[in-house]
Amino acid sequence: MIFNLKIENFKVHKHTDLALSNLTVLCGSNGVGKSSALHPLLLLRESYLRNLSFDYLDLKSKSIRIGTVQDALYQFSQVDGFAFKIDTDLQSFEFQFSYSSPSDILSTLIHKNSQSNHSIEKSNIVSNSLFNSNFQFISAARLGPQLHYEKDDKVVIIDKQISVQEGKAEFCLHFLEQYKNNLVIPEICHKNQLFNDLFSQTTAWEREISEGVNIIIKDIGNLGYELKYRFDTESDIGKTGEFNASNVGFGVTYVMPIIVAILSAKPDALLLIENPEAHLHPNGIAKLTELICLAAQAGIQIIIETHSDHIINGILVQSKRFEEEGKGINKDNVSIYHFDRDETEHCTKSTKIKIEEGGRIRYTPKGFFDQFTIDRKYLMGF
């Protein structure tokens, strides 16, 4: 598990130091560095998987496309490079990257500084979920309903990944079909589903998004897989006919990679998820947050970026539920950060939000999901 992440002189991060937990939540307004806080992890993972070393970072990799050094470097940096440090339960990983010219045509390759840490044990690298197959990245750019979904045996069977290209989850259906009979860890199984295989559990949690939904995956040969849905009814027939995914609510398909990634994960896995709330009804967001909390409490490390107060409220509910029922998530296993921007230095400021007993948050910075309060005061004439 990663316990701490430090980012120096990278994009809008002049100096950002984050203590990570089982569940880490990054929130704040647009353009304050939430997504870019995940980029060092993606860049380092891509660097190691491609070269089995950290000799350079490819800023135009498949998982994350930043551009050139100039795009990656903090605008007002006083040094020629940037640095990342990751503290894990096995070892600390510290990297310093330099460059020759921000405008060089080869500037997408950032070479490791000679002063960087060369004492990293390879066994500790491959044991860390960031650098092995016990990892998934699901971005805000994940695919909605498609005519068909890609196949790739190497990606799904060998690498065990849902996504390769920018977190789009383009292999979600292949992954779900391949591992549909795998057992889900008991702590995150849906209470209303008797079967604990991946496919049954995915269906059960999808029904929290759209009641009575049934997932149908059809192998269409070289074109990949086709996704359709049927719904349970109270009619004599019992079920509707099949509907193309494009004719069913967008959120049902859009959330599927997140559900599959969580349910297929084992303790010590690392999941990076952007905007899990997108296209979901508040009730669906609450149920998805419950699943996220159960997984994090079971030892699956999850880092999410969100704009949703329903996510925050859901975590608070699950924290109180843990106190009262022993289910949900221990508040000590949650780190919530509110990002803002220092307008003088145009860099990220991060404030950690403390959860108190009873799922309460007492002290919050300006801009921390306060729009409802602002609107309510206006409507009430205050």
C-alpha positions as CSV (number, residue, x, y, z in Angstrom):
1,M,0.0,0.0,0.0
2,I,1.1,3.6,-0.7
3,F,1.1,5.6,2.4
4,N,2.5,8.9,1.1
5,L,2.9,10.7,-2.2
6,K,5.1,13.8,-2.7
7,I,5.1,15.8,-5.9
8,E,7.6,18.6,-6.6
9,N,7.5,21.1,-9.5
10,F,5.1,19.0,-11.6
11,K,2.3,20.8,-13.5
12,V,0.4,22.9,-10.9
13,H,2.1,21.1,-8.0
14,K,4.9,23.2,-6.6
15,H,5.0,21.1,-3.5
16,T,2.2,18.7,-2.7
17,D,2.4,16.2,0.1
18,L,-0.5,13.7,0.5
19,A,-0.9,11.1,3.2
20,L,-2.8,8.3,1.5
21,S,-5.2,5.8,3.2
22,N,-7.2,2.8,2.2
23,L,-9.6,5.3,0.6
24,T,-8.2,8.7,-0.5
25,V,-10.6,11.3,-2.0
26,L,-9.4,14.3,-4.0
27,C,-11.9,17.1,-4.4
28,G,-12.0,20.8,-5.2
29,S,-12.9,23.1,-8.1
30,N,-11.8,22.6,-11.7
31,G,-8.2,23.1,-12.6
32,V,-6.6,22.9,-9.1
33,G,-4.6,19.7,-9.6
34,K,-6.8,16.8,-8.7
35,S,-6.2,14.7,-11.8
36,S,-2.6,15.7,-12.1
37,A,-2.0,14.4,-8.6
38,L,-2.6,10.9,-10.1
39,H,-0.3,11.5,-13.1
40,P,3.0,10.7,-11.3
41,L,1.7,7.3,-10.4
42,L,0.6,6.6,-14.0
43,L,3.8,7.8,-15.4
44,L,6.0,5.8,-13.1
45,R,3.9,2.7,-13.7
46,E,4.1,3.1,-17.5
47,S,7.9,3.7,-17.3
48,Y,8.6,0.5,-15.3
49,L,6.2,-1.7,-17.3
50,R,7.8,-0.6,-20.6
51,N,11.4,-0.7,-19.6
52,L,11.7,-2.5,-16.3
53,S,13.4,0.6,-15.1
54,F,12.8,4.3,-14.3
55,D,15.4,5.7,-16.7
56,Y,12.9,8.0,-18.3
57,L,9.3,9.1,-18.4
58,D,7.3,9.1,-21.5
59,L,4.9,12.0,-21.4
60,K,3.0,10.7,-24.3
61,S,2.4,7.2,-23.0
62,K,-0.7,5.2,-23.6
63,S,-2.1,5.6,-20.1
64,I,-1.6,9.3,-19.8
65,R,-0.8,11.9,-22.5
66,I,0.7,15.1,-21.0
67,G,2.7,16.4,-24.0
68,T,6.2,17.9,-23.6
69,V,8.4,18.8,-20.6
70,Q,7.0,22.3,-20.8
71,D,3.5,20.9,-20.2
72,A,4.7,18.8,-17.3
73,L,6.9,21.3,-15.4
74,Y,5.5,23.7,-12.8
75,Q,5.4,27.1,-14.5
76,F,7.4,29.0,-11.9
77,S,9.9,26.3,-11.1
78,Q,13.3,27.4,-9.9
79,V,14.9,24.1,-10.8
80,D,15.3,22.2,-14.1
81,G,13.2,19.2,-13.3
82,F,10.6,17.6,-11.1
83,A,10.5,14.9,-8.4
84,F,8.2,12.3,-7.1
85,K,8.4,10.3,-3.8
86,I,6.3,7.3,-2.9
87,D,6.4,5.8,0.5
88,T,5.0,2.2,0.7
89,D,4.9,-0.5,3.3
90,L,7.9,-2.1,1.6
91,Q,10.2,0.8,0.7
92,S,10.3,4.4,-0.3
93,F,10.7,5.2,-4.0
94,E,12.3,8.6,-4.8
95,F,12.7,9.9,-8.3
96,Q,14.2,13.1,-9.7
97,F,13.9,13.8,-13.4
98,S,15.7,16.4,-15.4
99,Y,15.6,17.5,-19.1
100,S,17.7,19.1,-21.8
101,S,15.3,21.6,-23.3
102,P,11.6,22.2,-22.8
103,S,11.1,22.7,-26.6
104,D,13.3,19.7,-27.7
105,I,11.5,17.3,-30.0
106,L,12.7,14.5,-27.7
107,S,11.5,16.3,-24.6
108,T,8.8,13.7,-24.0
109,L,11.7,11.6,-22.6
110,I,12.7,12.8,-19.2
111,H,16.0,11.2,-18.0
112,K,16.6,10.2,-14.4
113,N,19.1,12.5,-12.6
114,S,22.3,10.8,-11.4
115,Q,21.5,11.8,-7.9
116,S,18.3,9.7,-7.9
117,N,17.8,6.8,-5.6
118,H,19.4,3.6,-7.2
119,S,18.9,1.3,-4.2
120,I,15.4,0.3,-5.0
121,E,15.0,-3.4,-4.6
122,K,13.4,-5.0,-7.6
123,S,11.5,-7.5,-5.5
124,N,9.9,-4.5,-3.7
125,I,8.9,-2.9,-7.0
126,V,7.1,-6.0,-8.4
127,S,5.4,-6.6,-5.1
128,N,3.9,-3.1,-5.2
129,S,0.5,-3.0,-6.9
130,L,1.4,0.1,-8.8
131,F,3.9,-1.9,-10.8
132,N,2.0,-5.2,-11.3
133,S,-1.3,-6.5,-12.5
134,N,-3.1,-5.8,-9.2
135,F,-3.9,-2.3,-10.5
136,Q,-6.6,-0.6,-12.5
137,F,-7.0,3.0,-13.8
138,I,-10.5,4.1,-14.7
139,S,-10.6,7.7,-16.0
140,A,-13.3,10.2,-16.6
141,A,-12.8,9.5,-20.3
142,R,-14.1,5.9,-19.9
143,L,-16.3,4.7,-22.6
144,G,-20.1,4.8,-22.6
145,P,-22.3,2.6,-24.7
146,Q,-20.5,1.3,-27.8
147,L,-21.6,-0.7,-30.8
148,H,-18.9,-3.3,-29.8
149,Y,-16.1,-3.6,-27.3
150,E,-12.5,-4.6,-28.1
151,K,-10.8,-7.9,-27.4
152,D,-7.2,-8.3,-26.5
153,D,-6.0,-11.6,-24.9
154,K,-2.6,-10.1,-23.9
155,V,-4.1,-7.1,-22.1
156,V,-6.9,-9.1,-20.4
157,I,-5.4,-12.6,-19.8
158,I,-1.7,-11.8,-19.3
159,D,-1.7,-8.2,-17.9
160,K,-5.2,-8.5,-16.3
161,Q,-6.1,-5.0,-17.2
162,I,-9.4,-3.4,-18.0
163,S,-7.9,-0.4,-19.8
164,V,-4.7,0.5,-21.7
165,Q,-5.6,3.8,-23.5
166,E,-6.0,6.7,-21.2
167,G,-8.2,4.8,-18.7
168,K,-11.0,4.4,-21.2
169,A,-11.9,0.9,-19.9
170,E,-12.0,-0.3,-23.5
171,F,-11.5,-4.0,-22.5
172,C,-14.1,-4.0,-19.7
173,L,-16.4,-6.5,-21.4
174,H,-13.6,-8.9,-22.4
175,F,-12.4,-8.7,-18.8
176,L,-15.8,-9.4,-17.3
177,E,-16.4,-12.3,-19.7
178,Q,-12.9,-13.7,-19.1
179,Y,-13.2,-13.6,-15.3
180,K,-16.9,-13.9,-14.8
181,N,-16.6,-17.1,-12.7
182,N,-13.9,-15.7,-10.4
183,L,-15.0,-15.4,-6.8
184,V,-15.4,-11.9,-5.2
185,I,-14.0,-11.4,-1.7
186,P,-16.9,-11.8,0.8
187,E,-16.5,-8.4,2.3
188,I,-17.8,-6.7,-0.8
189,C,-20.4,-9.1,-2.0
190,H,-23.9,-7.7,-2.4
191,K,-26.1,-9.0,0.4
192,N,-29.1,-9.7,-1.9
193,Q,-27.1,-12.0,-4.3
194,L,-26.6,-15.6,-3.2
195,F,-23.8,-16.2,-5.8
196,N,-20.4,-14.6,-5.3
197,D,-18.9,-14.9,-8.8
198,L,-17.9,-11.7,-10.6
199,F,-20.7,-11.7,-13.1
200,S,-23.5,-12.3,-10.6
201,Q,-22.0,-9.6,-8.2
202,T,-21.6,-7.1,-11.1
203,T,-25.2,-7.6,-12.0
204,A,-26.3,-7.2,-8.3
205,W,-24.5,-3.9,-7.9
206,E,-25.7,-2.7,-11.3
207,R,-29.2,-3.3,-10.1
208,E,-28.5,-0.6,-7.4
209,I,-28.1,1.8,-10.4
210,S,-31.0,0.5,-12.5
211,E,-33.5,-1.8,-10.8
212,G,-34.0,-5.2,-12.4
213,V,-31.2,-4.9,-15.0
214,N,-29.6,-8.0,-16.5
215,I,-26.3,-7.9,-18.3
216,I,-25.9,-9.8,-21.6
217,I,-22.5,-10.1,-23.2
218,K,-22.3,-11.5,-26.8
219,D,-19.1,-12.7,-28.4
220,I,-19.1,-11.3,-32.0
221,G,-15.8,-12.7,-33.2
222,N,-13.1,-10.5,-34.4
223,L,-15.2,-7.4,-33.7
224,G,-15.1,-8.1,-30.0
225,Y,-18.1,-8.2,-27.7
226,E,-21.6,-6.7,-27.8
227,L,-23.4,-5.4,-24.7
228,K,-27.1,-5.7,-24.3
229,Y,-29.5,-5.5,-21.3
230,R,-32.8,-7.1,-20.3
231,F,-35.0,-6.1,-17.4
232,D,-37.0,-8.1,-14.9
233,T,-40.7,-7.3,-15.0
234,E,-43.8,-8.4,-13.1
235,S,-45.5,-9.4,-16.4
236,D,-46.3,-13.0,-17.3
237,I,-43.2,-13.2,-19.5
238,G,-41.0,-12.1,-16.6
239,K,-38.4,-10.2,-18.6
240,T,-38.2,-7.6,-21.3
241,G,-36.6,-8.3,-24.6
242,E,-33.0,-7.4,-25.2
243,F,-32.0,-3.7,-25.6
244,N,-28.8,-2.3,-27.1
245,A,-26.7,-0.6,-24.5
246,S,-27.2,2.7,-26.4
247,N,-30.9,2.4,-25.7
248,V,-30.5,2.0,-21.9
249,G,-29.5,4.7,-19.4
250,F,-26.0,6.0,-20.1
251,G,-25.0,5.6,-16.4
252,V,-25.6,1.9,-16.3
253,T,-22.8,1.3,-18.8
254,Y,-20.6,4.2,-17.7
255,V,-20.3,2.8,-14.2
256,M,-19.7,-0.8,-15.1
257,P,-15.9,-0.6,-15.4
258,I,-15.8,0.8,-11.9
259,I,-17.9,-1.9,-10.5
260,V,-16.0,-4.6,-12.3
261,A,-12.6,-3.1,-11.2
262,I,-13.6,-3.1,-7.6
263,L,-15.3,-6.5,-7.5
264,S,-12.4,-8.2,-9.3
265,A,-9.8,-6.6,-7.0
266,K,-8.1,-8.4,-4.1
267,P,-6.7,-6.9,-0.9
268,D,-3.6,-4.7,-1.6
269,A,-4.8,-3.9,-5.1
270,L,-4.6,-0.2,-6.2
271,L,-7.4,1.4,-8.0
272,L,-7.4,5.0,-9.4
273,I,-10.9,6.2,-10.3
274,E,-11.9,9.6,-11.7
275,N,-15.4,10.9,-11.2
276,P,-17.1,7.7,-10.1
277,E,-20.4,9.7,-9.7
278,A,-20.7,10.7,-13.4
279,H,-24.1,10.1,-15.0
280,L,-25.6,8.6,-11.8
281,H,-28.7,9.4,-9.8
282,P,-27.9,10.4,-6.2
283,N,-29.2,7.1,-4.9
284,G,-26.9,5.3,-7.3
285,I,-24.0,7.4,-6.2
286,A,-24.8,6.5,-2.5
287,K,-24.8,2.7,-3.4
288,L,-21.6,3.0,-5.4
289,T,-19.9,4.8,-2.5
290,E,-21.0,2.0,-0.2
291,L,-19.2,-0.5,-2.5
292,I,-16.1,1.7,-2.6
293,C,-16.0,2.0,1.2
294,L,-16.5,-1.7,1.7
295,A,-13.7,-2.5,-0.7
296,A,-11.3,0.1,0.9
297,Q,-12.1,-1.3,4.4
298,A,-11.3,-4.8,3.1
299,G,-7.8,-3.6,2.1
300,I,-8.2,-2.5,-1.5
301,Q,-6.5,0.9,-1.8
302,I,-8.7,3.3,-3.8
303,I,-7.9,6.8,-4.8
304,I,-10.8,8.8,-6.3
305,E,-11.2,12.2,-7.8
306,T,-14.7,13.6,-7.4
307,H,-16.9,16.7,-7.7
308,S,-19.8,15.1,-5.9
309,D,-21.0,16.0,-2.4
310,H,-23.0,12.8,-2.6
311,I,-19.7,10.9,-2.6
312,I,-18.5,12.8,0.5
313,N,-21.9,12.3,2.2
314,G,-21.8,8.6,1.3
315,I,-18.4,8.2,2.9
316,L,-19.6,10.0,6.1
317,V,-22.6,7.7,6.2
318,Q,-20.4,4.6,5.8
319,S,-18.1,5.9,8.5
320,K,-20.9,6.3,11.0
321,R,-22.3,2.9,9.9
322,F,-18.9,1.3,10.7
323,E,-19.0,2.8,14.2
324,E,-22.6,1.5,14.9
325,E,-22.7,-1.7,12.9
326,G,-19.1,-2.7,12.1
327,K,-19.9,-2.4,8.4
328,G,-18.8,0.4,6.0
329,I,-15.4,2.0,6.6
330,N,-13.4,3.1,9.6
331,K,-13.0,6.9,9.5
332,D,-9.2,6.3,10.2
333,N,-9.0,4.5,6.9
334,V,-10.1,7.6,4.9
335,S,-8.2,10.6,3.7
336,I,-10.2,13.5,2.2
337,Y,-8.2,16.3,0.6
338,H,-9.7,19.6,-0.6
339,F,-7.6,21.2,-3.4
340,D,-7.4,24.9,-3.9
341,R,-5.1,27.2,-5.8
342,D,-2.5,29.7,-4.4
343,E,-3.2,32.5,-6.8
344,T,0.1,34.2,-6.0
345,E,2.3,31.3,-7.1
346,H,-0.4,29.6,-9.2
347,C,0.1,26.2,-7.4
348,T,-2.0,23.6,-5.6
349,K,-2.9,24.0,-2.0
350,S,-4.2,20.8,-0.3
351,T,-6.1,20.7,2.9
352,K,-6.9,17.5,4.7
353,I,-10.5,17.2,5.9
354,K,-10.9,15.4,9.2
355,I,-13.8,13.0,9.8
356,E,-14.9,13.0,13.4
357,E,-17.1,10.5,15.3
358,G,-20.6,10.1,14.0
359,G,-19.5,10.8,10.4
360,R,-19.2,14.5,11.1
361,I,-17.0,17.1,9.5
362,R,-16.6,20.1,11.8
363,Y,-14.1,22.4,10.1
364,T,-14.0,22.8,6.3
365,P,-12.2,25.3,4.0
366,K,-14.1,27.7,1.8
367,G,-15.3,26.0,-1.4
368,F,-15.6,22.6,0.2
369,F,-19.0,21.6,-1.2
370,D,-20.6,24.7,0.1
371,Q,-22.8,25.6,-2.9
372,F,-25.9,24.1,-1.3
373,T,-25.5,26.3,1.8
374,I,-24.9,29.4,-0.3
375,D,-28.0,28.7,-2.5
376,R,-30.2,27.9,0.6
377,K,-29.2,31.1,2.3
378,Y,-30.2,33.1,-0.8
379,L,-33.5,31.3,-1.2
380,M,-34.3,31.9,2.5
381,G,-33.5,35.5,2.3
382,F,-30.4,35.4,4.5
